[in-house]
Amino acid sequence: MVGGVEKVFKALADPTRRELLDELFRRDGQSLNGLAARFAMTRVAVAKHLRLLEEAGLVVSERRGREKLHFLNPVPIRLVHDRWVGKYTETWAAGLVDLKRHLEARVEKVFEIFIRTTPERLWQAITDPETRARFQFGARVESDWNTGSAYRVTHGGAGGLIEGENLEVDPPRRLVQTYHAIWDDDIAAQGTSRVTWQIEQVGDSCRLVVRHDGLAVDADEHLYGGWPMILSGLKTWLETGTELTTPGSLMYGGESS
């Protein structure tokens, strides 16, 4: 949406907010007090900047006990890339990809996106093999979607991509899964992490938060680096009925998708 993009540009126009993003990609998941201690301004002023970053979707906050922690969300950058960058300059695109990688180098990753759809339709898109292939660049998901059952993500050109177990299945609100990437031996050796899909209705839209946690400190970025592209593809498919043409190889470590 145009308004959302304007908020992203407005948020990034302020040097203090850019410095806050710098601080968060240096160490993700910080509290307001922790961030305020690094700036020569009041706690209230830092909170105001963080609120604007949250409104733009560049920061996602979450309560952890008594603290409210702040995480970077690179999805808006992905959406800007998909809408404009490819049309005008590959140099800028390369720069955004480097920034995205820098933002995503974390043990716990949080991705947020707003999609104009219903929770039921969003859940169906996530769990239906044919729809999943539309927005995940040909990759299909197979499962009976019961708690404790297995699931598998495959692609005709690349074989098995991901396998795991459905830990929690609560349609159309919440899906928690183990995540074991298997598209090559090196990536399979990274072990098992966890992915949580959380759906919340907001007006005529849905807020979708995807949390990928349990990642090793030195986890290969291909384990989590594809989420902005997948979520951008999901939003595009549900809102316009068209598919993105971003190569799936960017997500799966060089495998054809």
N, C-alpha and C positions, 0 to 999 in steps of 0.2 A: 504494500500500500504506500502511496506517495507520502502520507503523513508520517508513517513509520520511518521512511528513508530520510525525510527532513529532520526528524529527531536525531537520527544517527549522525548526520552531518553537523547539526547544531551542537551535539554533545562533543564531537571530536574537534570542534572549532576552538574550544577553550583549552589553553595550555595546562591549567591545573588538572582538568579532567584527563588529558592525555598523560600527565604524570601519574595520576592515580592508576590508569591502565598499565603504565610502565611498572608501577610498584606491584600490581597484581600479577602481571605475567612473570615478574621476578619470583614472587611467592604467592600462589593462589590460595583462596580460602581464608582471607584475613578478616579480622573484626574491625569495627569502626575505631575502637581505641588504638588498635595496632597501626592502622593507617594514619590516624590523626597524629600519632607520635612522630611521624616522619615528615610532617608538613608544618610550616611556620604560619599556621592559621588555627582558628578555634575548631573544636570538635563539631560545633553546629555547622560551620562553613563546609567542613569536609562531608558531613552528612548530607548537606544540600547538593553538593556535586555528585555524590554517590546516588542520590535519588534521581537526578537527571540522567545519569548513566543507566540506571535501572529502567527508567521510562523509555529510553532508547533501545533497551534490550541488550546492551553491551555488557551489563553486569547482572548476575542473578544472585539473590540473597537467600539464605536458609538459616533457620533457627537450629542451633546445636546446644541444647541445654539452656544456659542463661545468655549465651552469646549469639549474635547474628553474624554469620560469616558471609563474605562476598566472593563470588567466583566470576571469572571471565566467561563470556558467551560469544564465540566467534561466528555464530550463525548470521547475524546481520551483515558482517563483512562478506560472507559467502553470497548473500542475496544481492548486495551491491555489485559484486563480481559478476553474478549470473545475468543481471539486468543490463549492465553497461560495459563492463571492462572488455569483454570479448569483442565488442563491436568496434572499439576504438584503438586499443593499444595493448599488445602482448607484453611490453615492458612493464606496464602498470600491473598487469595480471600476475607476472612473475613476482613482483614486489609484494602483492597481497598474499600470494601463496606462501612466501617466506614469512610474512607476518602471521598468517594463520598457523603455520607450523610452530612458530615461537610461542603463540598464545596457548597452543594445545599441549605443550610439553609438560604434562602434569600427571600425578598419580591418580587423582580423581577428576573426571571431566563432567561438566554440566552444560547441556545445550538446551536452549529455549527457543520456541518459535510459536507464533500465533497464526492459525489457519482458519479461514472462514468456512466452517463446516460444522456438522453435528458430532457429538462424541461417538455415536453409533457408526457413522460413516467413516470416521477416523479409525476406530477400532477395526472395522472391516478392512480398511486399506492396509493396516499393519499386519493383519493375520491371514488375509486371502492371498494364495499363491499368485494368481493372475494379476491382481492389483499391485502386489509387492513388486512384481517384475517391471511394472510400468514406471515406478519411481526409483527403483534400486538398480536401474541400468541392466535389466535382464535377469537379476538374481531372484530366485523363487524361494519361498519358505514353506515347509511342510511340517504339520503337527496336528494332533487332535485337540490341542489347546485345553487340556486338563492339567490341574496342578499335579506336579510330579512326572508328567509325560515328557518325552523327548521332542526336540525340534531340530531341524536341519535347514540350512540355507545353501542352495546349490545354484550353479550356472551351467548351462549346456556347454559353453566353451571352456570353462575352467574347472568343472567337476565340483567337489565339495568345497565350500568356503567357510562355513561356521556350523558348529554343532553345540548342543547344550541341553539343559533341562529347564522346564517351566517351573519356577519356584513358587510363583503366586500368579493366579489368573483371576482377575476381577473385572470382567467386561461391563461397561466400556470405560473403565476408569484407570486400571493399573495392571501392568504386566511386568513381572520380575523374572529374569532369566540368567542362568549361567551362560558364559560366552567363551567358547574355545575356537579360535581361528585355526583353520587347518589347510589353507590354500597352498602352503609349502612347508617343508620340514622345519626350516628356521623359525617361521612364525608359529608353528604348532608347538615348538619347544618353549614358547613364551608362557604357556600354561593357561589356566582358566581365570577369567575375571567375571564381572557381573554387570548386567544392563537392566535399568529400570525405566519403563515407559509410564509416565504419569499424565493423564488427560483431565483437564478441568474446563468446564464450559464457562465462557466469559461473554455475555451478551449473545451476539449471533456468531461467535467464533469459539475456537478451542485454544486453550493454552496447553501446548505439549512440551513437557520437560523430559529429556532423555539424559539419564545419569549413568555414566560408565565408570565404575569404581573397581577397586581390587586390582588395579594395574601396578606392575612393578615400577620402581623408580626409573629404571632404564628401559621401560617398555618400548618396543618398536612403534613408531608413530603410525604405522599402517594399521595397527589394531584399533585406533580410535580416530584417525585423521579423516576418515570418510564420512563421519556423521554430518558435518555441515552440508555436504553435497547431497546426502540421502534426504535430509530434512528439507532442503531447498527443492529437491525433486518431488517430495511428498506434497509440499505446499502448492507447487506449480500444477501437479496432476489434479489435486482435489479442487483447486480454485479455477483452473482453466481447461482441464481435460487434455492438456498437452504434455509431452515428455521433454525433459532436458536431454541434451546431447553430450553432456560432459562424459569423457571416456571413463568407464568403470576401472580401467587399469590404474587410474590415479588413486583408487581406494585399496586395491588388492595387490599392492606390491609388484605391479608389472604384469599381473595375470590379465588376460583378455576378459572383458565383461561386456 
